[in-house]
Amino acid sequence: MDTAPVQVVGAAIRRNDTILCAQRGPAKSLAGYWEFPGGKIERGETPEEALRREIKEELLCDIKVGSKICSAQQHYDFGTIELTTFLCSLVDSEPELTEHTQLRWIPQSELKTLNWAPADRETVQHLVVENRTGEKDDD
């Protein structure tokens, strides 16, 4: 019997023409892969609320959630997730390394050079192909 995918959100946090990329730690599933930081949506949360909460917990900073980039479903050996990624920006604080092995600001045009977790690859494709750097965030 199939179960519904776990709903997760990711933040493509943009600063100038770079995007914040996070490498998964050794104790996590998909260790070593790169991802857009985020996490599971809890009951009663909107995707945007979940994303702000997860980024505050993981990176100890605040973000402004902008436009949705895409949603992608991915089947892993531990289950299926549906990842919805949003274009975001920082609000008066810098991300801090807490759960990940490393954080890097990568030029948007070079995102494909990293070894991305499968669920995040569609977002990378959208960011590189559509060159979203010219778009304005929703106010």
BELLINBEL-V681928 format. One record per residue. N is the residue number from 0. PHI is phi in whole degrees, -180 to 180 (999 if undefined). OMEGA is omega as a letter, one per 30 degrees, with the letter a starting at -180 (999 if undefined). D_CENTER is the distance of its C-alpha to the mean C-alpha in Angstrom with 1 decimal. Layout:
N;PHI;OMEGA;D_CENTER, N;PHI;OMEGA;D_CENTER
This chain:
0;999;l;29.2, 1;-78;l;25.6, 2;-105;l;23.4, 3;-65;l;20.7, 4;-62;l;17.2, 5;-72;a;15.1, 6;-87;l;12.9, 7;-129;l;9.3, 8;-127;l;6.5, 9;-133;a;2.8, 10;-113;l;3.6, 11;-91;a;5.1, 12;-83;a;7.7, 13;-105;l;10.9, 14;-137;a;14.3, 15;56;l;17.1, 16;-109;l;16.3, 17;-116;l;13.7, 18;-125;l;9.9, 19;-75;a;8.6, 20;-119;a;7.9, 21;-123;l;8.4, 22;-98;a;11.1, 23;-65;a;11.7, 24;-74;a;15.1, 25;-65;a;18.3, 26;-86;a;18.8, 27;-97;l;15.8, 28;-64;a;15.8, 29;59;a;14.5, 30;-54;l;15.5, 31;90;l;15.2, 32;-74;l;12.4, 33;-92;a;9.6, 34;-151;l;5.9, 35;-89;a;2.5, 36;-61;a;4.1, 37;161;a;5.3, 38;172;a;8.2, 39;-75;l;11.2, 40;-83;l;12.9, 41;-89;a;16.4, 42;-53;l;19.6, 43;89;l;20.5, 44;-95;l;17.1, 45;-81;l;15.7, 46;-56;a;12.1, 47;-65;l;12.0, 48;-63;l;14.0, 49;-61;a;11.9, 50;-66;l;8.8, 51;-61;a;11.4, 52;-64;a;12.9, 53;-62;a;10.2, 54;-67;l;9.3, 55;-63;a;13.2, 56;-71;a;13.8, 57;-81;a;11.5, 58;-116;l;11.9, 59;56;l;15.0, 60;-144;a;14.2, 61;-107;l;14.1, 62;-128;l;12.1, 63;-102;a;13.3, 64;-89;a;11.4, 65;-103;a;12.6, 66;-76;l;12.9, 67;-70;l;11.2, 68;-89;l;10.3, 69;-171;l;10.9, 70;-124;l;11.1, 71;-142;l;11.9, 72;-100;a;14.0, 73;-138;l;14.3, 74;-97;l;17.3, 75;-118;l;17.4, 76;-66;l;20.5, 77;-92;l;19.3, 78;143;a;18.6, 79;-111;l;16.7, 80;-120;l;13.3, 81;-118;a;12.2, 82;-100;l;8.5, 83;-112;a;8.3, 84;-111;a;5.8, 85;-122;l;7.4, 86;-77;a;8.7, 87;-133;l;9.4, 88;-139;l;12.0, 89;-76;l;13.4, 90;-121;l;16.5, 91;54;l;19.3, 92;-158;l;17.6, 93;-106;l;16.0, 94;-66;l;13.3, 95;-116;l;15.2, 96;-77;l;14.9, 97;-128;a;15.5, 98;-102;a;13.9, 99;-92;l;12.6, 100;-71;l;15.3, 101;-157;l;14.2, 102;-121;l;12.1, 103;-140;l;12.9, 104;-90;a;13.0, 105;-112;l;13.5, 106;-55;a;15.4, 107;-54;a;13.7, 108;-70;a;16.7, 109;-109;a;16.2, 110;-58;a;12.7, 111;-69;a;14.6, 112;-77;a;16.5, 113;-92;l;14.0, 114;-89;a;14.2, 115;-80;l;10.9, 116;-61;a;10.5, 117;-52;a;12.2, 118;-65;a;9.8, 119;-88;a;7.3, 120;-66;l;10.6, 121;-66;l;11.3, 122;-62;l;8.5, 123;-56;l;10.0, 124;-58;l;13.3, 125;-61;a;12.9, 126;-66;a;11.9, 127;-76;a;14.8, 128;-69;a;17.3, 129;-85;l;17.2, 130;46;a;16.9, 131;-69;a;15.2, 132;-63;a;16.2, 133;-84;a;19.3, 134;-81;l;17.9, 135;-92;l;18.3, 136;-70;l;15.9, 137;-69;l;17.6, 138;-99;999;19.9
